[in-house]
């Protein structure tokens, strides 16, 4: 995935915020994931709302270093993709 990509949440995924980050449930195999990152949950909520670059700018607006924020967000999206929670849309 890159900053000009768009991504979406896989079908059958449910998630919600918690004090520690969030809980994600995948219905296809009854898997429960605990995310220790509010930013990761923000990225799930932001799925389908624009390019990764735009979502990263909104989600990382509070972070002092925008370049580091973009890299961190790409790593988080890669992790969510490895878990099978999100996928890259064709451009």
ZALO-436461 format. One record per atom (N, C-alpha, C): z, y, x; residue number from 0; residue in three letters; atom name. Coordinates in steps of 0.05 Angstrom, whole numbers, plus 5000, padded with zeros to 4 digits. Layout:
# ZALO-436461
REC	w	v	u	i	aa	at
REC	Z	Y	X	NUM	ala	CA .
...
# end
This chain:
# ZALO-436461
REC	w	v	u	i	aa	at
REC	5000	4977	5017	0	unk	N .
REC	5000	5000	5000	0	unk	CA .
REC	5000	5025	5018	0	unk	C .
REC	4987	5046	5009	1	unk	N .
REC	4986	5070	5025	1	unk	CA .
REC	4992	5094	5006	1	unk	C .
REC	4994	5118	5018	2	unk	N .
REC	5002	5141	5002	2	unk	CA .
REC	4982	5149	4980	2	unk	C .
REC	4957	5140	4983	3	unk	N .
REC	4936	5147	4963	3	unk	CA .
REC	4933	5125	4942	3	unk	C .
REC	4950	5104	4943	4	unk	N .
REC	4949	5082	4924	4	unk	CA .
REC	4963	5090	4898	4	unk	C .
REC	4957	5075	4878	5	unk	N .
REC	4972	5075	4853	5	unk	CA .
REC	4984	5047	4850	5	unk	C .
REC	5006	5045	4837	6	unk	N .
REC	5019	5019	4833	6	unk	CA .
REC	5031	5017	4806	6	unk	C .
REC	5037	4993	4798	7	unk	N .
REC	5048	4988	4771	7	unk	CA .
REC	5069	4966	4774	7	unk	C .
REC	5087	4965	4754	8	unk	N .
REC	5107	4944	4753	8	unk	CA .
REC	5094	4919	4740	8	unk	C .
REC	5100	4896	4751	9	unk	N .
REC	5090	4871	4740	9	unk	CA .
REC	5099	4868	4711	9	unk	C .
REC	5084	4854	4695	10	unk	N .
REC	5092	4848	4667	10	unk	CA .
REC	5117	4831	4667	10	unk	C .
REC	5134	4835	4648	11	unk	N .
REC	5158	4818	4645	11	unk	CA .
REC	5181	4827	4663	11	unk	C .
REC	5179	4851	4675	12	unk	N .
REC	5200	4861	4692	12	unk	CA .
REC	5217	4881	4676	12	unk	C .
REC	5243	4878	4677	13	unk	N .
REC	5261	4897	4664	13	unk	CA .
REC	5281	4907	4685	13	unk	C .
REC	5288	4932	4684	14	unk	N .
REC	5306	4943	4704	14	unk	CA .
REC	5322	4965	4692	14	unk	C .
REC	5345	4971	4706	15	unk	N .
REC	5362	4993	4697	15	unk	CA .
REC	5379	5003	4720	15	unk	C .
REC	5387	5028	4718	16	unk	N .
REC	5404	5040	4738	16	unk	CA .
REC	5432	5029	4736	16	unk	C .
REC	5446	5027	4758	17	unk	N .
REC	5474	5021	4760	17	unk	CA .
REC	5486	5039	4781	17	unk	C .
REC	5513	5040	4783	18	unk	N .
REC	5526	5057	4802	18	unk	CA .
REC	5517	5051	4831	18	unk	C .
REC	5512	5026	4837	19	unk	N .
REC	5505	5018	4864	19	unk	CA .
REC	5475	5019	4870	19	unk	C .
REC	5458	5023	4850	20	unk	N .
REC	5429	5024	4853	20	unk	CA .
REC	5416	5015	4827	20	unk	C .
REC	5412	4989	4824	21	unk	N .
REC	5400	4979	4799	21	unk	CA .
REC	5398	4949	4798	21	unk	C .
REC	5393	4939	4774	22	unk	N .
REC	5389	4911	4769	22	unk	CA .
REC	5361	4908	4758	22	unk	C .
REC	5348	4887	4769	23	unk	N .
REC	5320	4881	4761	23	unk	CA .
REC	5319	4852	4752	23	unk	C .
REC	5307	4847	4729	24	unk	N .
REC	5305	4820	4718	24	unk	CA .
REC	5275	4814	4714	24	unk	C .
REC	5267	4791	4725	25	unk	N .
REC	5239	4781	4722	25	unk	CA .
REC	5240	4758	4703	25	unk	C .
REC	5228	4762	4679	26	unk	N .
REC	5229	4741	4658	26	unk	CA .
REC	5213	4716	4665	26	unk	C .
REC	5192	4719	4680	27	unk	N .
REC	5174	4696	4685	27	unk	CA .
REC	5189	4672	4698	27	unk	C .
REC	5209	4678	4714	28	unk	N .
REC	5224	4657	4727	28	unk	CA .
REC	5254	4661	4726	28	unk	C .
REC	5263	4678	4708	29	unk	N .
REC	5291	4684	4704	29	unk	CA .
REC	5306	4692	4730	29	unk	C .
REC	5292	4709	4746	30	unk	N .
REC	5304	4718	4771	30	unk	CA .
REC	5318	4745	4766	30	unk	C .
REC	5341	4748	4778	31	unk	N .
REC	5356	4773	4777	31	unk	CA .
REC	5358	4784	4805	31	unk	C .
REC	5351	4810	4808	32	unk	N .
REC	5352	4823	4834	32	unk	CA .
REC	5372	4846	4832	32	unk	C .
REC	5388	4849	4853	33	unk	N .
REC	5406	4871	4856	33	unk	CA .
REC	5394	4890	4877	33	unk	C .
REC	5388	4914	4869	34	unk	N .
REC	5377	4934	4888	34	unk	CA .
REC	5400	4954	4895	34	unk	C .
REC	5405	4956	4920	35	unk	N .
REC	5426	4975	4930	35	unk	CA .
REC	5414	5002	4937	35	unk	C .
REC	5395	5011	4921	36	unk	N .
REC	5381	5036	4926	36	unk	CA .
REC	5373	5049	4900	36	unk	C .
REC	5383	5073	4895	37	unk	N .
REC	5374	5088	4871	37	unk	CA .
REC	5345	5096	4875	37	unk	C .
REC	5336	5101	4899	38	unk	N .
REC	5309	5108	4905	38	unk	CA .
REC	5290	5086	4897	38	unk	C .
REC	5297	5061	4902	39	unk	N .
REC	5280	5038	4894	39	unk	CA .
REC	5277	5037	4864	39	unk	C .
REC	5299	5042	4850	40	unk	N .
REC	5297	5042	4820	40	unk	CA .
REC	5281	5066	4811	40	unk	C .
REC	5283	5089	4824	41	unk	N .
REC	5267	5112	4818	41	unk	CA .
REC	5237	5105	4821	41	unk	C .
REC	5231	5089	4841	42	unk	N .
REC	5203	5081	4846	42	unk	CA .
REC	5193	5063	4824	42	unk	C .
REC	5210	5046	4813	43	unk	N .
REC	5203	5029	4791	43	unk	CA .
REC	5197	5046	4766	43	unk	C .
REC	5214	5065	4761	44	unk	N .
REC	5210	5083	4738	44	unk	CA .
REC	5185	5100	4742	44	unk	C .
REC	5178	5107	4767	45	unk	N .
REC	5155	5123	4772	45	unk	CA .
REC	5129	5109	4772	45	unk	C .
REC	5129	5082	4771	46	unk	N .
REC	5105	5066	4772	46	unk	CA .
REC	5085	5075	4750	46	unk	C .
REC	5060	5078	4758	47	unk	N .
REC	5039	5084	4739	47	unk	CA .
REC	5037	5114	4732	47	unk	C .
REC	5053	5130	4745	48	unk	N .
REC	5053	5159	4738	48	unk	CA .
REC	5037	5176	4758	48	unk	C .
REC	5025	5163	4777	49	unk	N .
REC	5009	5178	4796	49	unk	CA .
REC	5006	5163	4822	49	unk	C .
REC	4995	5177	4842	50	unk	N .
REC	4992	5165	4869	50	unk	CA .
REC	5019	5163	4882	50	unk	C .
REC	5021	5144	4901	51	unk	N .
REC	5046	5141	4916	51	unk	CA .
REC	5054	5167	4929	51	unk	C .
REC	5035	5182	4939	52	unk	N .
REC	5040	5208	4952	52	unk	CA .
REC	5055	5227	4933	52	unk	C .
REC	5046	5229	4908	53	unk	N .
REC	5059	5246	4888	53	unk	CA .
REC	5086	5237	4881	53	unk	C .
REC	5089	5211	4877	54	unk	N .
REC	5115	5199	4869	54	unk	CA .
REC	5134	5202	4892	54	unk	C .
REC	5125	5199	4917	55	unk	N .
REC	5142	5202	4941	55	unk	CA .
REC	5151	5231	4943	55	unk	C .
REC	5134	5250	4937	56	unk	N .
REC	5141	5278	4939	56	unk	CA .
REC	5164	5284	4920	56	unk	C .
REC	5162	5273	4895	57	unk	N .
REC	5183	5278	4875	57	unk	CA .
REC	5208	5264	4883	57	unk	C .
REC	5206	5238	4890	58	unk	N .
REC	5230	5222	4895	58	unk	CA .
REC	5244	5231	4921	58	unk	C .
REC	5228	5240	4941	59	unk	N .
REC	5240	5248	4966	59	unk	CA .
REC	5244	5278	4969	59	unk	C .
REC	5243	5292	4947	60	unk	N .
REC	5246	5322	4948	60	unk	CA .
REC	5272	5330	4960	60	unk	C .
REC	5293	5314	4957	61	unk	N .
REC	5319	5321	4967	61	unk	CA .
REC	5323	5314	4997	61	unk	C .
REC	5304	5299	5008	62	unk	N .
REC	5307	5290	5035	62	unk	CA .
REC	5296	5312	5054	62	unk	C .
REC	5310	5316	5077	63	unk	N .
REC	5302	5338	5095	63	unk	CA .
REC	5275	5333	5109	63	unk	C .
REC	5269	5309	5115	64	unk	N .
REC	5245	5303	5131	64	unk	CA .
REC	5224	5289	5112	64	unk	C .
REC	5204	5303	5103	65	unk	N .
REC	5185	5292	5084	65	unk	CA .
REC	5169	5269	5096	65	unk	C .
REC	5162	5270	5122	66	unk	N .
REC	5147	5248	5134	66	unk	CA .
REC	5164	5223	5135	66	unk	C .
REC	5189	5225	5142	67	unk	N .
REC	5207	5202	5143	67	unk	CA .
REC	5211	5192	5114	67	unk	C .
REC	5213	5210	5095	68	unk	N .
REC	5216	5202	5067	68	unk	CA .
REC	5192	5185	5058	68	unk	C .
REC	5167	5194	5065	69	unk	N .
REC	5143	5179	5058	69	unk	CA .
REC	5143	5152	5070	69	unk	C .
REC	5151	5150	5095	70	unk	N .
REC	5151	5124	5108	70	unk	CA .
REC	5172	5105	5096	70	unk	C .
REC	5195	5116	5089	71	unk	N .
REC	5216	5101	5076	71	unk	CA .
REC	5207	5091	5049	71	unk	C .
REC	5194	5108	5034	72	unk	N .
REC	5184	5100	5007	72	unk	CA .
REC	5163	5079	5009	72	unk	C .
REC	5145	5081	5029	73	unk	N .
REC	5125	5059	5033	73	unk	CA .
REC	5138	5033	5040	73	unk	C .
REC	5159	5033	5056	74	unk	N .
REC	5174	5009	5062	74	unk	CA .
REC	5187	4997	5037	74	unk	C .
REC	5199	5014	5021	75	unk	N .
REC	5212	5005	4996	75	unk	CA .
REC	5191	4993	4977	75	unk	C .
REC	5168	5006	4975	76	unk	N .
REC	5147	4995	4958	76	unk	CA .
REC	5137	4969	4968	76	unk	C .
REC	5135	4966	4995	77	unk	N .
REC	5127	4941	5007	77	unk	CA .
REC	5147	4919	5000	77	unk	C .
REC	5172	4925	5001	78	unk	N .
REC	5193	4906	4994	78	unk	CA .
REC	5192	4898	4965	78	unk	C .
REC	5188	4918	4947	79	unk	N .
REC	5186	4912	4919	79	unk	CA .
REC	5161	4895	4913	79	unk	C .
REC	5140	4900	4928	80	unk	N .
REC	5115	4884	4925	80	unk	CA .
REC	5120	4856	4935	80	unk	C .
REC	5134	4852	4957	81	unk	N .
REC	5140	4825	4967	81	unk	CA .
REC	5156	4809	4947	81	unk	C .
REC	5174	4823	4933	82	unk	N .
REC	5190	4810	4913	82	unk	CA .
REC	5174	4803	4887	82	unk	C .
REC	5150	4814	4886	83	unk	N .
REC	5133	4809	4862	83	unk	CA .
REC	5140	4826	4838	83	unk	C .
REC	5153	4849	4844	84	unk	N .
REC	5161	4868	4823	84	unk	CA .
REC	5140	4889	4817	84	unk	C .
REC	5125	4897	4837	85	unk	N .
REC	5103	4917	4833	85	unk	CA .
REC	5078	4906	4846	85	unk	C .
REC	5056	4918	4839	86	unk	N .
REC	5030	4911	4852	86	unk	CA .
REC	5013	4937	4854	86	unk	C .
REC	4995	4936	4873	87	unk	N .
REC	4977	4959	4878	87	unk	CA .
REC	4954	4957	4858	87	unk	C .
REC	4948	4980	4846	88	unk	N .
REC	4925	4982	4828	88	unk	CA .
REC	4901	4988	4845	88	unk	C .
REC	4878	4979	4836	89	unk	N .
REC	4853	4985	4851	89	unk	CA .
REC	4847	5014	4847	89	unk	C .
REC	4837	5027	4869	90	unk	N .
REC	4830	5055	4867	90	unk	CA .
REC	4801	5058	4857	90	unk	C .
# end
